[in-house]
């Protein structure tokens, strides 16, 4: 989000449970002259995502770039085989989208 804002993008930061962290990202963007807003939404609830998109369009007029980096209930395990591109199996990637 910060990198896009640094390049001039207006940013909508989505959060589900971490409002304080989303607000901190927004504050850091705004403090450097950027434009950002935090909007709550659960990526597993279609109506939340529709509301998120509507909020973005209402505030900024359109959506040019969408970065989906959310995984429901994801927890990083650095010891797992899937943690390295050298040992990850394709099934590990497919499982993220099931």
C-alpha positions, 0 to 999 in steps of 0.5 A, a space after each residue: 500500500 505504501 509503495 503504491 501511495 508513494 507512486 501517487 496511487 490513492 489507496 484503500 486498505 482493507 482489514 478484517 480484524 486489525 483496524 489499528 494496523 490498517 489505520 497505522 498504514 493509512 496514517 503513514 501514507 497520509 503523513 507523507 502526503 498520500 491519500 488513503 482510507 481503511 475499510 473493514 471487510 471480510 474477504 470470505 463474505 461477498 457482500 463485504 467485498 461489494 461494499 469495499 469496492 463501492 466505498 473505493 469507487 465512491 471515494 475515488 471514482 474508480 478502481 484501477 489496481 486491485 491487489 488481493 493478498 488475503 488468505 483466510 486463516 493463513 498462518 506462516 510456518 517457516 519450517 513447512 515445505 511450502 514455505 520455500 519456492 524450492 520445495 513448494 508443490 503446486 498443490 500447496 498453491 492450489 490449496 490457497 484458492 480452494 
